[in-house]
Structures are given as C-alpha cells and as structure tokens.
Amino acid sequence: MTGQIVLDYLAEYPIWMPSSSLASLILKENPAHFDNSESIRALIRFYRGKLGNSKATDTRFQEDFKRVSTTFAQPPTWVEEKEVFTLPMSIKKMGFISDLQVPFHDPKAIDITFDYLTKEGIDCLFINGDLVDFYQISDFQKDPRVRKFDEEHEAIVEMLGYIKKSFPNITIYYNLDANHEFRYERYMRSKAPELLSLKLFELEDILYLDKIGIKYIKNTDHVKFGHLPIIHGDTTFRRGSGVSPAKTLYDRVKQSAIASHVHRTSEFTTKNQFDGDIFTCWTTGHLMHPNVEYCKHVDQYNQGFAILEKETNGDYKVHNKRIIKNKVF
C-alpha cells in the first residue's frame, strides 16, 4: 500500500520536485499510512533509482536533468541588463505631469494644467506614473463604501481618453514603472498568477493604451530626455523624502535628475568642486484633489507640473510649476 501511494504521487508530480518536498507532502496528506517523512523519502529515492537498485526504477521517474557542463562553468544569470528608454531627440518642449491618482484627481487642476501646456505649445506630453490609484486592489485597509474596482477602472480609461482628446496631435508617453501602477502587478501575482502570462491581462492592455493612442514605457531602469534622467521616484524615496525632496534625490542618485512621487515641487543645485560641473535635481507636484483623506492636515503636498525643453545637443531646461489658488506660478 505505501509503495503504491508513493508511485501514485511520483506519477502526479513533476520529476524535478525534490524528494524531501514530495515526502513532506505525502506525509501531510496520508498520515495514517506513514510514520515519518524520512521513510517516504527513502521510497521515493528507491523508485527514482537513487539507491543503486536499477531494477526497482520505473523509467518514468528517472530524472532527465543534465548539467550544461561537467566542468562546472558559471550558470547564466537571472538578472537582465539595465534598460534605459530614450525619448526621441525630435521632442523640443514636453509637458510633464504625474500623480493624478484617478479617481481621486482634481478636475480643475488638470484643466488648468492642460490649458497652460496647450498655450505653451508643447510637442509631447509625458505622464510620469501614478495616473491611477488602484485603491480597491491596494494593500492598505479599504473603506467598503468606496466604489468598486470596475468603476475605478472605468474612470481611469475615461481619463486616458480625455488626455488624448486634450492633446490629439502630439505624442503622449505614459511611464508605467510607478508604485500605483505596480499595485495591479502585485495583485495579479498574489491573486491570479496563472493569468500573468496572458497578454490580455497586461496593464497596458486593460487600460487600452494602444487603442487610445498612448505610448507606454515599461520595465525600464529610467527614461532619458536628452541628458536628463527621469524616474517616477518610488524606488528612490523608499526611506522618505526629507525636508527637501530634490536634495534627497541628489543625495541618492548623485547627478541631475527629475522625479515625481513625493507630491512636492522642489529644486536643489550643487557643484562639483574640482571640475565645476553643476548638478540640479527636481521633484514635481501632483494633480490629485487636495482633499484626499489620507495624510489630512499633516501633508506638505502641492499641486503642480513641469515643462521640459531640450536642445539638439541634449542640453535641457526645466520649468517647474506650482498651482496655487487656481493660478500657475
């Protein structure tokens, strides 16, 4: 009986499953037939031909794993090379927005921003992440009275369509490498990992970005606008943003860069004392509604956006804007 039980499990589970793991599973599911996992492990190894008795081995259970080399060469790394997305050099003046966190966005601030960018004559719009909130699939405790995920999803798609309608004749880029967008990936990993391999359930597909006409940037280390690196900021500000977020950004990346995420407009400039090189870092404001429930009465957030200008040699200018009492400063 015990031998047949082991054979049944060997037939059901993959050949590469470790003998000790399979033995523990068999003991857990068949406690009336076995006293300990070690005796089960011995039977597994017996049927796999690991005990030197080839006559007892069913060829179905023989491992077909072979080393790529018998000289113990280095195995291939699982880590991919750093990937950088470089925005086209043809872009001269780019609108830069982030942290709308739909459906907790501020319609008035968004319209003020879009009107300003239109009058400035931008030739590209860059959404630097956190356009979505994904409240209902976050890890935080949720208010059950808040609307369901399907309604949240509908509002996000509506906003993407509104953005495209507002800027119909220029290219729009959406940086998906941000913490609120990653809430969807994290939820799928834990709740429906079998669906992750289906393109139908990729974030860019459930947001209909191709159909709407918005280009997405995904799985990159950072983005380059000329010589200026762009990140969302969640990877840099994991330990807080400090008194001056831009100064914190410089302390962590050690060069010029622009980031969002902290919902605060700030700028910091420093100089290399030997070569005289100037470094400046910026962080931008948000376009959420100021009456968001979390951090009420303690946050230092401000609404804002930016305009980035670039010369043909890659040099750039950053115009970091604040929205105060419905005016742009």
C-alpha positions, 0 to 999 in steps of 0.5 A, spaced: 500 500 500 505 505 501 509 503 495 503 504 491 501 511 494 508 513 493 508 511 485 501 514 485 504 521 487 511 520 483 506 519 477 502 526 479 508 530 480 513 533 476 520 529 476 524 535 478 520 536 485 525 534 490 524 528 494 524 531 501 518 536 498 514 530 495 515 526 502 513 532 506 507 532 502 505 525 502 506 525 509 501 531 510 496 528 506 496 520 508 498 520 515 495 514 517 499 510 512 506 513 514 510 514 520 515 519 518 517 523 512 524 520 512 521 513 510 517 516 504 523 519 502 527 513 502 521 510 497 521 515 493 529 515 492 528 507 491 523 508 485 527 514 482 533 509 482 537 513 487 539 507 491 543 503 486 537 498 485 536 499 477 531 494 477 526 497 482 526 504 477 520 505 473 523 509 467 518 514 468 521 517 474 528 517 472 530 524 472 532 527 465 536 533 468 543 534 465 548 539 467 550 544 461 557 542 463 561 537 467 566 542 468 562 546 472 562 553 468 558 559 471 550 558 470 547 564 466 544 569 470 537 571 472 538 578 472 537 582 465 541 588 463 539 595 465 534 598 460 534 605 459 528 608 454 530 614 450 525 619 448 526 621 441 531 627 440 525 630 435 521 632 442 523 640 443 518 642 449 514 636 453 509 637 458 510 633 464 505 631 469 504 625 474 500 623 480 493 624 478 491 618 482 484 617 478 479 617 481 481 621 486 484 627 481 482 634 481 478 636 475 480 643 475 487 642 476 488 638 470 484 643 466 488 648 468 494 644 467 492 642 460 490 649 458 497 652 460 501 646 456 496 647 450 498 655 450 505 653 451 505 649 445 508 643 447 510 637 442 509 631 447 506 630 453 509 625 458 505 622 464 510 620 469 506 614 473 501 614 478 495 616 473 491 611 477 490 609 484 488 602 484 485 603 491 480 597 491 486 592 489 491 596 494 494 593 500 492 598 505 485 597 509 479 599 504 473 603 506 467 598 503 463 604 501 468 606 496 466 604 489 468 598 486 474 596 482 470 596 475 468 603 476 475 605 478 477 602 472 472 605 468 474 612 470 481 611 469 480 609 461 475 615 461 481 619 463 486 616 458 481 618 453 480 625 455 488 626 455 488 624 448 482 628 446 486 634 450 492 633 446 490 629 439 496 631 435 502 630 439 505 624 442 503 622 449 508 617 453 505 614 459 511 611 464 508 605 467 514 603 472 510 607 478 508 604 485 500 605 483 501 602 477 505 596 480 499 595 485 495 591 479 502 587 478 502 585 485 495 583 485 495 579 479 501 575 482 498 574 489 491 573 486 491 570 479 498 568 477 496 563 472 493 569 468 500 573 468 502 570 462 496 572 458 497 578 454 490 580 455 491 581 462 497 586 461 496 593 464 497 596 458 492 592 455 486 593 460 487 600 460 487 600 452 493 604 451 494 602 444 487 603 442 487 610 445 493 612 442 498 612 448 505 610 448 507 606 454 514 605 457 515 599 461 520 595 465 525 600 464 531 602 469 529 610 467 527 614 461 532 619 458 530 626 455 536 628 452 541 628 458 536 628 463 534 622 467 527 621 469 524 616 474 517 616 477 521 616 484 518 610 488 524 606 488 528 612 490 524 615 496 523 608 499 526 611 506 522 618 505 523 624 502 526 629 507 525 636 508 527 637 501 525 632 496 530 634 490 536 634 495 534 627 497 534 625 490 541 628 489 543 625 495 541 618 492 542 618 485 548 623 485 547 627 478 541 631 475 535 628 475 527 629 475 522 625 479 515 625 481 512 621 487 513 625 493 507 630 491 512 636 492 515 641 487 522 642 489 529 644 486 536 643 489 543 645 485 550 643 487 557 643 484 562 639 483 568 642 486 574 640 482 571 640 475 565 645 476 560 641 473 553 643 476 548 638 478 540 640 479 535 635 481 527 636 481 521 633 484 514 635 481 507 636 484 501 632 483 494 633 480 490 629 485 484 633 489 487 636 495 482 633 499 484 626 499 483 623 506 489 620 507 495 624 510 489 630 512 492 636 515 499 633 516 501 633 508 506 638 505 503 636 498 502 641 492 499 641 486 503 642 480 507 640 473 513 641 469 515 643 462 521 640 459 525 643 453 531 640 450 536 642 445 539 638 439 545 637 443 541 634 449 542 640 453 535 641 457 531 646 461 526 645 466 520 649 468 517 647 474 510 649 476 506 650 482 498 651 482 496 655 487 489 658 488 487 656 481 493 660 478 500 657 475 506 660 478 
